[in-house]
Amino acid sequence: MTPPLPGRGHALHLLTQMLRVRRFEERCAELYSAGRIRGFLHLYIGEEAVATGALRALTPDDALLCTYREHGHALIRGVPMDRVMAEMFGKQEGCSRGRGGSMHLFDAAHRLYGGNAIVAGHLPLAVGMALGDRMAGRERVTTVFFGEGAVAEGEFHESMNLAALWKLPVVFACENNGYAMGTALERSESQTSLTAKAASYGMPAVSIDGMDVLAVERDFRHIVDAVRATGSPAFVELKTYRFRAHSMFDAELYRDRDEVELWKKRDPIATFLARMVDAGVLGAQDLERVEAKVQEELAAAVAFAEAGTWEPVEELTKDVYTEAGR
């Protein structure tokens, strides 16, 4: 069923959020190529509808865990863009004091617990956080995002099993972009139906069109509401596609250019805007205003990061568990 059209204010919000993520990512790619951002960089371009639509279902008290492709989640969750950009630069004004960089964004105030670099390594953390909430009598939902490559890992199955066995309020949100780094799903998984795997653990398992922000928003909210009401877990597959390579180091030799161009025709921002304009909800001038607003925020974020400071050398061992002199 096609999601209903949003009102003008809601449509502007969704468009703005998706564009914030897209332009942030594009600017990061430029800064990385210029040597201003270092380390690893995994871009979310093409997948903006997922974070934008899904995170609207979460309350400020709910916990959120993500993969290393998490810039969009952090921005949508409410982490200020200047603090995210400062973290990309490795400055101590960043959300992780410059120690995490692109792959390890963290903000306890927004209950964003990573940015986790180990594939599937954060799924047990999500189960543990949900168990802690249950034991403390806190009515919260823990949502954990991961790629389809994590489904082949043992931590996925252990986490799904325990969450179902203990009836914990966890939303397992799989961003299926078709490739675990450079390996297509059908080359790494004997069972390519991810919902079939998840359903084997006795929990609800649904698939959502991750390129349609309205579908994501509507269907993900239904799942979160159900988990909140029952206190039991659920699995969501969000079918999406990254337009850029796995990372800035990726030569991208594993997929055809024609395939990428075909998916780009379903660009979540362009298709959403076209639908809103055709329906008379938004006008062409709205895009210009939103673009100008986003560019202003982005320019301020880059300026903030550039003006940031490096952590003093004498503080580098702070919060590191080691013995002095060893």
C-alpha positions in Angstrom: 0.0 0.0 0.0 1.4 3.4 -1.0 2.0 5.7 2.0 -0.2 8.7 2.2 1.1 12.1 1.3 2.6 14.2 4.1 1.6 17.7 4.9 3.8 20.6 3.6 5.7 21.0 6.9 6.4 17.3 7.2 7.5 17.1 3.6 9.9 20.0 4.1 11.3 18.3 7.2 12.0 15.0 5.4 13.5 16.7 2.5 15.7 18.9 4.7 17.0 15.9 6.7 17.8 13.8 3.7 19.6 16.7 2.0 21.6 17.5 5.2 22.9 13.9 5.1 23.6 14.0 1.4 25.5 17.3 1.4 27.4 16.4 4.5 28.6 13.2 2.9 29.5 14.9 -0.3 31.5 17.5 1.5 33.3 14.8 3.6 34.3 13.1 0.4 35.8 16.3 -0.9 37.6 17.0 2.4 38.9 13.4 2.5 40.3 13.7 -1.1 42.0 17.0 0.0 43.6 15.2 3.0 41.6 17.2 5.6 39.8 14.0 6.8 42.0 11.0 7.4 41.5 7.3 8.3 38.6 5.4 6.9 35.5 7.0 5.4 32.3 5.1 4.5 29.6 7.2 2.9 25.8 6.9 3.2 25.0 8.5 -0.2 21.9 6.8 -1.6 20.7 5.4 1.8 19.4 8.7 3.3 15.8 7.6 3.4 16.5 4.9 5.9 17.9 6.9 8.8 15.6 9.9 8.0 12.4 7.8 8.0 13.3 5.2 10.7 14.7 7.4 13.5 11.5 9.4 13.7 9.9 6.4 15.4 12.4 6.5 18.3 12.0 8.6 21.5 15.0 10.5 23.0 15.2 7.7 25.7 15.6 4.9 23.2 19.1 3.6 22.5 20.6 3.6 19.1 23.6 1.6 17.9 25.0 1.8 14.3 27.8 0.5 12.0 30.7 2.5 10.8 28.4 4.0 8.1 26.7 6.1 10.7 27.1 9.8 9.9 23.5 10.1 8.7 22.2 8.4 11.8 24.1 10.8 14.0 22.8 13.8 12.2 19.2 12.6 12.1 19.4 11.6 15.8 20.2 15.3 16.6 24.0 15.3 17.1 25.0 18.8 15.9 26.6 18.8 12.5 29.5 20.9 13.7 30.4 18.3 16.4 30.2 15.5 13.8 32.4 17.4 11.4 34.9 18.2 14.2 35.1 14.5 14.9 35.8 13.8 11.3 38.7 16.2 11.5 39.9 14.5 14.7 39.5 17.6 16.8 38.7 17.4 20.5 35.6 19.5 20.0 34.1 16.5 18.1 31.4 14.3 19.6 34.0 11.6 20.5 36.7 14.2 21.4 38.4 13.4 18.1 39.4 9.9 19.2 36.8 8.1 17.2 36.8 9.7 13.8 34.4 8.7 11.0 33.8 5.2 12.2 33.2 5.8 15.9 30.7 8.7 16.4 29.3 8.5 19.9 27.1 10.9 21.9 25.6 9.7 25.2 23.4 12.7 25.5 21.6 11.6 22.4 21.8 8.0 23.4 23.9 7.2 20.3 26.2 4.4 21.2 28.4 4.1 18.1 29.6 4.0 15.3 31.0 0.4 15.7 33.7 -0.9 13.4 33.5 -4.6 14.0 30.9 -6.2 11.7 28.0 -7.5 14.0 30.1 -6.8 17.1 27.5 -4.2 18.3 24.6 -6.6 18.2 25.4 -8.3 21.5 25.8 -4.7 23.0 22.3 -3.9 21.9 21.0 -7.1 23.6 22.8 -6.2 26.7 21.5 -2.7 26.8 17.9 -4.0 26.3 18.4 -6.5 29.1 19.7 -3.7 31.4 16.6 -1.7 30.7 14.4 -4.6 31.4 16.1 -5.4 34.7 16.0 -1.8 35.8 12.3 -1.5 34.8 12.9 1.2 32.1 10.4 1.1 29.2 12.8 1.7 26.3 13.4 0.3 22.9 17.0 -0.4 21.7 17.4 -0.2 17.9 20.6 -1.6 16.3 21.4 -0.9 12.6 23.7 -3.3 10.7 24.5 -4.3 7.2 23.4 -7.6 5.5 27.0 -8.8 5.9 26.5 -9.0 9.6 23.8 -11.7 9.1 26.5 -14.2 8.2 28.3 -13.6 11.5 27.9 -15.7 14.7 27.1 -12.6 16.8 23.9 -12.0 14.7 22.5 -15.5 15.5 23.5 -15.4 19.1 22.0 -12.0 19.6 18.8 -12.8 17.8 18.5 -16.0 19.8 19.0 -14.4 23.2 16.7 -11.4 22.4 13.9 -13.8 21.4 14.5 -16.2 24.2 14.5 -13.5 26.9 11.9 -11.4 25.1 13.9 -8.2 25.0 12.7 -4.9 23.3 15.3 -4.8 20.4 14.7 -3.7 16.9 17.2 -5.4 14.6 17.4 -3.1 11.6 19.3 -4.5 8.7 20.4 -2.0 6.0 20.6 -4.4 3.0 22.6 -2.6 0.3 23.4 -5.7 -1.5 27.1 -5.9 -0.9 29.0 -6.8 2.3 32.1 -4.7 1.3 32.6 -6.1 -2.1 30.7 -9.4 -1.9 27.2 -9.7 -3.2 24.6 -11.3 -0.9 24.1 -14.3 -3.1 27.8 -15.1 -3.0 28.0 -15.1 0.8 24.7 -16.4 2.0 23.1 -19.7 1.2 19.7 -18.3 2.3 19.3 -14.9 0.7 15.9 -14.2 2.3 17.0 -12.3 5.4 13.5 -12.2 6.8 13.3 -16.0 6.6 16.4 -16.3 8.7 15.1 -13.8 11.2 11.7 -15.4 11.4 13.3 -18.7 12.3 14.0 -17.2 15.7 10.3 -16.7 16.3 10.2 -13.0 16.0 8.3 -10.7 13.5 10.4 -10.1 10.4 9.4 -7.6 7.7 11.0 -6.1 4.6 10.7 -2.4 3.8 11.6 -0.4 0.6 14.5 1.6 2.0 14.5 4.0 -1.0 11.1 5.4 -0.1 11.3 7.6 3.0 7.6 7.6 3.5 7.4 3.8 3.4 10.3 3.6 5.9 8.8 6.1 8.2 5.4 4.4 8.3 6.4 0.8 8.4 9.4 1.2 10.8 7.1 3.1 13.2 4.7 0.1 13.2 7.6 -2.2 14.1 8.9 0.0 16.9 5.4 0.6 18.3 4.9 -3.2 18.4 8.2 -3.8 20.1 7.5 -1.1 22.6 4.0 -2.6 23.3 5.1 -6.3 23.6 8.6 -5.9 25.0 9.7 -8.5 22.4 12.2 -8.2 19.5 11.6 -7.7 15.8 13.7 -7.8 12.6 13.4 -5.2 9.8 15.1 -5.5 6.5 15.6 -2.1 4.8 16.3 -2.7 1.1 18.6 0.1 0.0 21.7 0.8 -2.1 24.9 2.9 -1.6 25.7 5.0 -4.7 29.4 5.3 -3.7 32.0 2.6 -3.1 32.2 0.7 0.2 34.8 3.2 1.4 37.1 5.8 -0.1 39.7 3.0 -0.4 37.4 0.8 -2.5 38.3 0.4 -6.1 34.7 -0.9 -6.7 35.5 -3.7 -9.1 32.7 -6.0 -7.9 29.6 -4.4 -9.5 28.7 -3.0 -12.9 28.4 0.7 -13.5 25.0 0.0 -15.2 23.7 -1.5 -12.0 24.7 1.6 -10.0 23.1 3.9 -12.6 19.9 1.9 -12.5 19.6 2.3 -8.7 20.4 6.0 -9.0 17.1 6.3 -10.9 15.5 5.5 -7.5 17.5 8.2 -5.7 15.4 8.7 -2.5 15.8 12.5 -2.5 15.0 13.1 -6.2 12.0 10.7 -6.3 10.6 12.1 -3.0 10.9 15.7 -4.3 9.4 14.8 -7.6 6.4 13.2 -5.9 5.9 16.1 -3.6 6.1 18.6 -6.5 3.7 16.6 -8.7 1.2 16.4 -5.8 1.5 20.1 -5.2 2.8 19.6 -1.6 6.1 21.3 -2.4 7.4 23.7 -5.2 10.6 24.0 -7.0 11.5 27.0 -5.0 11.3 25.0 -1.8 14.4 23.0 -2.9 16.4 26.2 -3.4 15.5 27.4 0.1 16.3 24.1 1.7 19.6 23.8 -0.2 20.6 27.3 0.9 19.8 26.5 4.5 21.8 23.2 4.4 24.8 24.8 2.8 24.8 27.5 5.5 24.8 24.9 8.2 27.5 22.9 6.4 29.8 25.8 5.9 29.5 26.7 9.6 30.3 23.1 10.5 33.4 23.0 8.4 34.5 26.3 9.9 33.9 25.0 13.4 36.0 21.9 12.6 38.8 23.9 11.1 39.0 26.2 14.1 39.0 23.2 16.5 41.9 22.1 18.5 44.0 19.0 18.8 43.9 17.0 22.1 47.1 17.8 24.1 49.6 15.0 23.9 49.7 14.7 27.7 46.1 13.8 27.7 46.3 11.0 25.1 46.5 8.3 27.8 43.4 9.6 29.6 40.7 7.0 29.8 43.1 4.4 28.5 43.4 1.4 30.8 47.1 0.8 31.2 49.8 1.0 33.8 52.1 4.0 33.8 55.5 3.3 32.3 54.4 0.1 30.6 
